[in-house]
């Protein structure tokens, strides 16, 4: 499978939208097993599956070196690592190890099915009109407000604007997912009308970020970054308007759904 594919989009250029195909990254899933034991499921780019399995087992402390491995076989979306007989294997990562959360109760085939079909997410029916100028203003606001990033360069941010009363919230966090979670939580606590709101994030537009907006009834999600193929499928299924490459006075619309854009 190629790590990217071409999908139709609308590009805003010199104040006008025009149809233009764009290359978008592919999201796929890989399940890692050590013998018959489930270790983790990853959402990742296709390719170098054996290297991903080996690297994760080494850098999480489960295996000490590649010499402990007898074979690595990848079939479909499942990668099985067979250790050499008698190899000393850590059955779990010690508490002193700090790692990103990649484990899940779902298998890779289940995750892959979700990525391909966007099954289970709600479809938004509310309709919101958003001037493109408000999106450009939001980009400026989110950049100016990222105090932690200015000092450290280490954080993402999420911005949520309630168009019905012209209120907005901005949250910084190390993770783009947790920044979105915190921003939505802050908006709910403050009584925002999420159906009349749009979200801007500093990170890539992936399926899980689109899913958050669909479940929260946020009809428009935008970013200065780009979208993946699964994100576009989720936006189409959830009827979420999805906008990327928001820079200068340009943008790329991957899907226009419950929120319409006014130039």
N, C-alpha and C positions, 0 to 999 in steps of 0.2 A: 504493500500500500504506500502510495506517495504521501509525504508529510504535508501536502497542501493540495487544494483543489480550486477551481474557478467557479465563482458564483455571481449572479447578477446583482448589481447595486445601483444606487443613484448617487451621483457626486455633485455637490454644490460647488460651482466654480463661477466666479464673477457674477454672483447674485442669481444664477440660474441653475436648476437641477437638470442633469442629463444622465441617461442610462449608460452605465459602464461596467463591464465585468471586472472582477477583482480577485486576486489570489488570496485565499484565506487558509489559515492553518487547520489541520485536521486534529480533532480530539479523539483518542481511542482509549481502550482500557487494557490493562495487563494484570493478570493474577499470578502471584508468586507463591510457589509451594516448595517446601523443603521436605523431600520424600513425599509423604501423603499429608503433611501438616500445612494448613493454610497459614501463610505468613502475612501477606498484605495484598491489597489491590490498588493499582495506580491508575490515575487518569493522566495520559501522557501523549507525546507524539509517537507515531509509528516508527519503527526502526530501532536497531541496536537493543533488542529485547534481552538477549543473553547478557550483554554488558550491563544493562540496568539491574538485572537479577544479581549478577556477581557483585556489582558495586554496592548495592543496598545491603547484601548479606555481610559484606566486609565492613562498610562504614557504619553499620548499626551494631557491630560487635557480635553478630550471630556466628560468623565464621572468622577464623584468624587469618587465613591466607587462601589464595587460589589453589594451593597444593592440597587442601582438604577436600576438593571437589572431584568427584569421579566423572560426572557428566552434567550438562545442562541441555534439556530438550524443550523446545517451544512448539506447541501445537495449538492452532487457533489463537486464542487469547490467554492461554495458560502456559506458564513457564515453570517447569519442574526441575529442581536442582537435586541431584543425587550425590551425597557426600561419600568419600572413600570409607570403606569399612574401618572402624576403629578411630576415625577422626574425632578429636575433642570438639564437641559442638555446644555452644551456649544455647540453651533452649529459650532464653528470653534476654532482652536487653537489660543490663543493670540500670538501676535508677540514676546513676551518675551520668549516663549518656543522655544528651539532649538531642532530640530529633524532631523532624516535622511529622505531623500526624498524617499517615497514609493508610493505616489499617481501616478496614470497613467490614461490616457484617455481610455486605453484598459481594457476590463473586464477580469476576471480571465480565463474564457473559451477561450477567444481569445489568451491570453498569453500562456495558456496550449497547445493550438493547435500549436502555434509557436514553443514551446519547443519540442513538439513531432515530428514535421515535418521539422523544420528549413526552413519553407517556406519563400520565398522572398529574400533570400541572394544570391549574385552572386557566380558563380562557377569559380574558378581560373584555368586558362589553362597554365600559364607560368610555366617553369620548372627550378628549382634551385637546385644545389648540395651543401650541407653544410657538411663539415667534423665535426664529433662529437667533435673533439678537439676544434673547434671554440665555440661550446656551453659551454664546460667546462671553456674555457678562459673567456667567457662572464659572467658566474656565478662569477668568481673571480673578474672581473672588477666591476660588479654591487655592490658586497659586499664592495669592497674597497672604492667606490665612495659615499656611503650613509652617508654623513656627518650629515644630520639631524637625521637619525635613530641612529647614534652613540651617539649623544647628548641626544636624547629624547626617542628613542625606539618606535616612534609613526608613522612612515611613511612606505609606500610601494614605490617601484621604478619600472620604466619601462626602458628597454634598447632596442635600435634599431640599428642594424648593416647593413649598405649597403655593400654587398659583392663585388659589382662592383668597388668600389673605396676605400674599407677598411676604411670607416668613420663610426663613431658610435655616438649616443647621449644617455644620461642618464638623467632621470628626477625623482625627488622624489615628492610625494604628500601624503596627508592623506589617499586618496582613491586609490585603485588599478585601478579603472575605469578612474579617472581623471589623474592619472599618465600616463596611456596609451594614453589618448587623447592629453595630453601636449607633450608627446614624438613624437607622429605622427605629430602633428602640427609643432614641431620644425624641424622634418626631412623634411617636405614639404617646409618650409621656407628656408631650407638649400639646397634644390635641390636634395634630395636623390632619387634614383630609388627604389621605394617601392617594385616593382616586383622582385628586386634582394636583398631584405632585409629579415632579420628575427627579430622577437621580443622576448625578454625575460622579463617576469614579475615576481615579487616576490609573487604575490597572487595566489589564486586558479584559475584553468582554468574552467570558467563557460561559458554558451552559449553566454552571452553578450560580453565577451572579445573576443571569437572566431569570433563573428559577426563583431566586429570592424576591425579585421585583414582581413576578407573576403572583406568588403567594401573598405578597403584601399589597397587591392591587395597585402597584405603581405603574402607570401606563407607558412611561418613557424612560429608557436607560441610555446614557451617553458616556463617552470617554474620548480622551485625546488619543488613546491607543486603539487597536484594531480588534475585530471579532474573529472567533473561530467558527468553523462550519457548524458545530453542535450548538453554539450560541445562537446562530441564525435560525436553526431548526426549532430551538426552544422559543425564540421570539415569534416565529410564525405560528407555532402551536398555541402559545399563550396570548397571541395578539398584542405583544409588547412592541412598541416602536423602538428600534435599535439603531443608534447613531454612533459612529466611530470616526477616527481621524479628525477630531475636532480641533483644528489649528488655524490660527489667523482668522480668515473669513471663509474657510472651507470646511467641509465635512463630508462624510460618506454615510448614506442611509442604507442599512442592510435590510431593514423591513419597516414599513410604515403601517402601524396597527391602530391601537386604541387612541393614540395621540397623533394629531396631524401637525405638520410643520408649516409655519407661515413665514415666507421670505419677506 
